[in-house]
Amino acid sequence: MFQKILIANRGEIALRIQRACRELGISTVAVHSTADAEAMHVRLADESVCIGPPPAKDSYLNIPAILSAAAITGADAIHPGYGFLSENASFADMVDAHGLTFIGPSAEHIGMMGDKIAAKTAMAAVGVPLVPGSDGELLDLESARETAARIGYPVLIKAAAGGGGRGMKVARDTSEIEDAYRLARTESRTAFGNDAVYMEKYLDKPRHIELQIMADNHGNVVHFGERDCSLQRRHQKVLEEAGSPAISAVQRDALGETATAALRKLGYRNAGTLEFLYQDGQFAFIEMNTRLQVEHPVTEMLCDVDLVREQIRVASGQLLGYEQRDVTFNGHAIECRITAEDPVTFVPTPGRVTAYHAPGGLGVRIDSALYAGYFVPPYYDSLIAKLIVHAATREAAINRLRRALDEFAVVGIKTTIPLHQRIVNDPEFQAGDYTIHWLEKFVAGG
Ligand code: ADP
């Protein structure tokens, strides 16, 4: 087992990983930008190293500075969290080349799944169903037209290197295909430095259902069930549930069997998430994330498992030590992503938190690095807290979520707590009756 882990991240996820390390008796090294010198993840770490100025490219994405910090402090492994360097295959390679362990999958699998065209090809080859679409990259407008005619409008043009919902354009009919194709390419080039695009059938009423996987280095793979992440704004998740109100235990088992068999064939290791769109009783794979997800806590509450602890254990070479039949699913869990944004306009609201009171009580969990007096910096993601509730039934979880949101006080900056309060009180949400398009309409007042 590792003695010391460097956590190459900030905010709530850096704290989350520290907590798992501490419970395993592993010391922690925090890295931080000059803007984060007072941050909670720095205060609570055993050691900390400043790795650069505020912009992420000079600090949290500064590979030489992070590797130097690991060398200076004598860390033997690096946990990347999510975002930043977590899906950077060459970083994973460099960590290994420096004699450290990267807590995550192999660089080869990170690279494969980071290219969504390669990911779809690999998944199809091991028996995972896909959303109908182009056979690989769209090389020109003509092949975009032909593919759209073959699969039928509406279609979605997506960036091969995509992430965060960027580089995606819908074409509803032939008149829109040229603009969609050109815009998707331009946006991909600007956002990802890579203008390869592909096409999928645009599904009109899917749910986003994803499956949590964990694999050791010895060929054992289990799943921890599904999460329903259909509540999205601009293709970004806002609220997540485990399990999905739309999926039965039989469907969960079947999907889990397909996914774990596929990853066993690929020789995948550590944590991963397979994302699917679910419509008319069919699951279709869209992408795989080769890292811990923001929404992992709902799975942890449902299955009573510490996924970060499992990541660390298997990265150190330990066996999973349990089988699929040992994984149990109890009750229902919901997570709200609370961001420093105006709850109506979604304009970011960095600034000083003058007072802070987090909810508590039975079945309530807060993953956050906030404290009274903290200054939310303008440089990074606006996520400031995740509120997670767990209860015996979905209805009880919703009631618990409502009262926890009512207790939650973040003073000094605007947050999206009022948006979550509105969602929780909505009858359609309460009925579990929503698709990926629901929240956009809800926010627009429709
Ligand atoms: P990213 O990596 O940018 O997040 P994804 O491929 O994971 O992109 O898609 C993000 C979201 O976009 C999905 O959760 C879903 O809401 C929507 N989406 C993606 N593909 C389709 C599709 N073929 N039809 C309809 N919606 C889609």
Residues whose N, C-alpha, C, O or C-beta is under 5 A from the ligand:
A	BS01	ADP	V131 L156 G162 G163 G164 G165 R166 E200 K201 Y202 L203 H208 H235 I286 E287 I436
